[in-house]
Amino acid sequence: MTDLSPALPPHHPALSAADPELAALVGAEERLQAETLRLIPSENYVSGAVLEASGTVLQNKYSEGYPGRRYYEGQQNIDRVELLATARAKALFGADHANVQPYSGSPANLAVHLAFAEPGDTVMGMALPMGGHLTHGWGVSATGTWFRGVQYGVRPDTGLIDFDQVRDLALAERPRIIFCGGTALPRTIDFAAFAEIAREAGSVLVADIAHIAGLVAGGAHPSPVPHVDVVSTTTHKTLRGPRGAMLMAREEHAKAIDKAVFPGLQGGPHNQTTAAIAVALHEAAQPAFRDYAHAVVANAGALAAELLARGFDLVSGGTDNHLILMDLTSKDVPGKVAAKALDRAGIVVNYNTVPYDPRKPFDPSGIRIGTPSLTSRGLGTDHMAAVAEWIDRGVTAARTGDEDTLAKIRAEVADLMAAHPAPGLPV
Ligand SMILES: *Cc1c(COP(=O)(O)O)cnc(C)c1O
């Protein structure tokens, strides 16, 4: 791989002095994130402010419990940090209650199980290969081994959630919990339809908006809050915060959620992360973030149109949100081969199963892409033809083994990226 840019100036002086080996790895990652076109839909670039908050001395403090009810003294500042984060979460999403302590999305969802179900109880979610998440009762996850997971999917003809199946399954199984939301869903989620089914089945309805939280906050996707009992979300995807999670709930479920997170599942909260979540929520409440959320969706729509025009098959025929799931079967390239070739071309995606995939999860038919990161760098709909063209050339080069073309694309990508610096990265 050719070296496309000179070394960045020292960006972490203390780290560089104490541990040059590790500092060099961080510097290399900064450069990789600066030079590549990052299309993984669950990733983003946090702001310099979020990055700074997550690297503070709040890291040094233990604070098991909740503000005003801690098991350790010296919480004068920590309590205020956590109260700021929860108040901002409630205001931004219009929720009764917010808990910002879950370490990440997976523990947040395990806490939801702990709050509302007993081991062995039935829980329901979307199947992983259909676009659901592991932690919605899928077999290899604790949520699918300690609980009895039943799973719904999408219709083979439309690629859209099969609400007849959701309803039949819910009424037959009467699950304690129904999860809606997922990791590879390119379309708007109909929370009201899920709510009606959950009411009939007597189930607690949880919307897992990990992927779309930023779109919801920015008004570019309908909010689940009026319809569901609990909202689970990561904070590091479209919401553009630090790696972490939040649970929001109706007041009647507030105690159950808090008890499940601590002491049910976790010990001390990661206060530096709580602080960075507070900063991200503050940023997400600004008018500019609404523009960002809408631009993410506009970019994805434009990119989908450009890909369709180049003969690509997209699951569900397109996208309503930040995410596009491409089925490469008709291009005669396995998803993993395409993903690895695109990576060599400076375009970072992940290989992904498509619904009813005849191939195996570790070697599936599709790739999953999204626009949160490129939009954070200021790319707009005008740029999406170029992005689609690179993907098209890259996928063709993957099939023919044309490494020269991949290297050429990598240089072109780096040029465009250099003109659009990413938030939070040294320039
Ligand atoms: C990313 C994601 C999670 C898990 O989050 P981690 O922080 O990786 O544990 C949970 N649910 C959904 C829908 C996700 O997309």
PDBQT file of the ligand as one rigid body, heavy atoms in Angstrom, charges set to zero:
ROOT
HETATM    1  C1  LIG A 501     -25.053  -1.676  17.463  1.00  0.00    +0.000 C 
HETATM    2  C2  LIG A 501     -26.310  -2.276  17.982  1.00  0.00    +0.000 A 
HETATM    3  C3  LIG A 501     -26.383  -2.844  19.257  1.00  0.00    +0.000 A 
HETATM    4  C4  LIG A 501     -25.173  -3.178  20.094  1.00  0.00    +0.000 C 
HETATM    5  O1  LIG A 501     -24.376  -2.216  20.459  1.00  0.00    +0.000 OA
HETATM    6  P1  LIG A 501     -22.897  -2.509  21.021  1.00  0.00    +0.000 P 
HETATM    7  O2  LIG A 501     -22.553  -1.203  21.565  1.00  0.00    +0.000 OA
HETATM    8  O3  LIG A 501     -22.095  -2.954  19.850  1.00  0.00    +0.000 OA
HETATM    9  O4  LIG A 501     -23.009  -3.577  22.049  1.00  0.00    +0.000 OA
HETATM   10  C5  LIG A 501     -27.610  -3.246  19.720  1.00  0.00    +0.000 A 
HETATM   11  N1  LIG A 501     -28.708  -3.142  18.951  1.00  0.00    +0.000 NA
HETATM   12  C6  LIG A 501     -28.672  -2.649  17.701  1.00  0.00    +0.000 A 
HETATM   13  C7  LIG A 501     -29.919  -2.564  16.898  1.00  0.00    +0.000 C 
HETATM   14  C8  LIG A 501     -27.466  -2.209  17.165  1.00  0.00    +0.000 A 
HETATM   15  O5  LIG A 501     -27.439  -1.738  15.926  1.00  0.00    +0.000 OA
ENDROOT
TORSDOF 0
